[in-house]
Amino acid sequence: MVILVMGVSGAGKSTVGRVVAERTGARFHDADDDHPPANVAKMERGVPLTDDDRAAWVRVLRTRIDAWLRDDATVVLACSALTGAVREGLGTDREGVRVVYLRGSADVIRARMDARDHFMPPALLDSQLATLEPPSDALELDVSRSPDELAAAVVDALGLG
């Protein structure tokens, strides 16, 4: 099973994803690690990515997901997956892929972004929120809860306990 933990930058995807992986014995993978250097540099400069920028990144992630499903691995993938097109490119509608959408207010998420050291600057939050197309078929959780509470909700909802 691949558990895709998605949402805007600062929503807690990596933090919650790591806790879910620890609790379930799953592997954890952060999609940020697969961004090409040009994408990271663009985001560091405060420039939002385009669909063209994301295309190669989505292909790499799709290949990873395909392999994890083929190998019957249990992996928690932290990935923004902000649009339906990106989620379609990742193949999130397939058997064995579950989507967890971490949503929250801009104020809560911006405060988290301000408090961390990450290549994604808080200035890009507005563009991410504008780009976001919330999924209709995901487990939706409010990020005002603690990472432990969110991870417990994922584990319970997906029957991984």
Disulfide bonds with the S-S distance in Angstrom:
none
